[in-house]
């Protein structure tokens, strides 16, 4: 029988990523008395709000809700905050909570290997260290998807991904093409149409657009939000509306909530005056099958005289622009790829080797999966925030991540008080959960006939397919019978 570890022992944690989840994990683990070292491959905190700086960038979740529960901000200017405001918020929290001195900036983790009860870590710069715990807080939307178009290298002008925006490129008065029709493309359309000579939006698939006015708050409203009770009431209102509406709609295709969302989207689409354009913008799938675009100004922008919706498929890119399958050459000065991200990477391309030499790439060969999204068998003391099959959608990912971290810190408590030195989900529990999750997918809107980044290579939703209440219940406390401890 192995010796029981000492209670309240010194524990070190490596946190991979200094975005929203990494900042959160550092704050909360330090409250447990854990020594934290944060590894960030970039030169500042902020994650997606650092990487994305394109014109029109804003969060489509109400700003007061899209904050840490312990660091609410009453002073947002609008219902939906702009990207630079959110970056300022995360940098401020990291600074005020003492996270910044713990971060190794520009030091990308390339290898993690579990040996002799520790995680050996190696960075691209050759730094090596050893940790008791690893928290993967690397996010999902950070590996840009660069599609291969014939001739893409031949274009005479600037061409870049929306998440790698080139601010040295002049746009005013020029001919700009945007490839894509997701949330980013929608925001770019609204921001750029008033500025450019001609705006071409290259659409492969139309999107459902849910209208939401971006209300500007008065100074009187901001003052009222400084009362914690008023602010909490506002946040709870957003939570209730979203979880009783959207979160229910996506897991039940027959729900009145989904019917209501679809009606709002149809009413918004009806504001497009030209019947031909309206038909081109009409999806052939259910609303919310793809992630909803949130905007009450997109349809107005795409109807402007200098805006063109291009629906013929892209055949190739030429020095002068984009040639589509109908033979038309769309002459352009600048091309923007609003083509999304590789959403199945998670901590990868970091090489992660678990107990007994198990390679995470092999475990995830058919697609990423984890028990309750946070832990993988044979990878002890390795926890994912925003991991595979987490709840995703048009609501506050910060709240979801806080709940996941609350679950993880309960598992870590057993390491601290000496109950065990290793903890990871059992293969049986993980397999059972994944089977149940896939079975529940049959009644979700995500499998009703669209292609989206919500689906994995096998057409199965890579998301939480149960109710939000089930998620709350699961995150309340670990079922230790589903874990292997040593």
Steps between C-alpha positions, in 0.01 A plus 500: 500500500642836396580760761235768536635841391537771758209738547535863392805418295658754266347467155613668178277556198586582140226700330510495121363826361438848642163571348170511685530144636869522591453820699205343680689178580800689636286711732301208636788254538703758689204533739555130573864571583633350178813638339416593139714557194316620189636432152382734225631475145406861420633822652192602701190356664152497352469195275246552225459866595873548451520311173193656338519873430297529181265795434161454662618236748259459790374225726150374421431419867377779733809661650388502864452124482824444309714569806637299790246460780757642744595797280182647357535823307212751520655748256453340158399755237266269309303181537759324279857604577758574234808282474746757633280556808503129576877483459534790743272316743701177496830683523365699795385188686833328436688804627282567805494133607875451477499269199738690272824430693428126480486488120783390275415694184625385161569152639288243317467157658591234244505185714343365817590154629377329815787320673550390858188677622587835341436684176829581328456811288713627212461828311608600151775712655643193675370585849426190708310461824294248697146539637245307705204633300442626147206719406435530128348845447602534138156583362330383183492789253870568459629286211382689186354293220675606180318335210698408193381686194677446172723799432478647851871582490462694175275779629661840446352662809496424873323182609468398865281315750263705712677380817833627366380844395757716321441853627761638261269430207287798395135413438317830454388557144628163378343181367488240780390137484406297807476121475258350753161570654536422870495743791833656404393558141175653621683746722747583223215569258344755734835666574649512149210574264489870602876532448583326175437566132361151449440214740463143373384234746570149370234270641516123489211449741248762621459547874204563724538843660333567834440871557621664819542874539830602656355733761718790614486550877447843650710631788195459723472132407870445563462663842212266584706197396758592764253370756603132520139390553383680186790363296439147624133530409596609149738208458243253627250639251739428212574153638135405538400630159785318327490168680121472494496609136806427287650221711170313499439566130822344373448166677132462407403557137131483590518761774297823491826679583654396167181596317519846658864544399420395144217753480728780618755403236236487224364839602852643487560349155175654379661845531702422185303684230637337184331159462797355310748608767262383773483157340880484472525581872244237600650184658359157417550370855353564844598810695776429759621194306803718441605752764259792471632828365386775737435830322223748429716689248644232268206491260503879475869500416486228234222691325713813447576594136874426536443157662478180297407152614688247286344155503680333210772270641860619500691333218840655558685811609682697234740798519212741451239342724269200541356309207177315572352194330273716284810640331486842661825659624430711808778758494624569853767696682482303827373152591403402856458136600219488756517123480496400865729272695609140547283429803626149581853598604453592866845468661651359182744528320665460841604135530335354812618160624308348789550206731680207340594697190141553380497775233205742505514517120432125489222521758337775295567342160125473429423834659557676833302373798520522877297399801263792567732703273768541767703182553641217285580143619873427544581871519507551878481848649445640150189715469340678207302823521274549201599150399335260254119509497471794738179702480550752221271750334360849537551533874774585750791258464648663810220363715539155346875507568449611860273201557753264342778642712287462811472130417874471434598673823298243694708226339817694576393532864557126536858550385552777751356326803682173436216275385693410184788608278336423165145542373349442156173371360463128445473370142162348586353828624635687201362248253161499675480879497600524134243238395229681690606837356490369144159342553364829631626675186220348292248756624722806469473768234863442401414178314208636300683542172777759502877486496659696781800514730273354767529161327800268509630301205231237559217752503452478878461826692822587680304665776299440814183329379316496832309771681675787671354379830676168448827688454447691825421177684804317362735786585368529856716214630712220349363147517816339635388152392569622144862580584816300541716624785844391610 
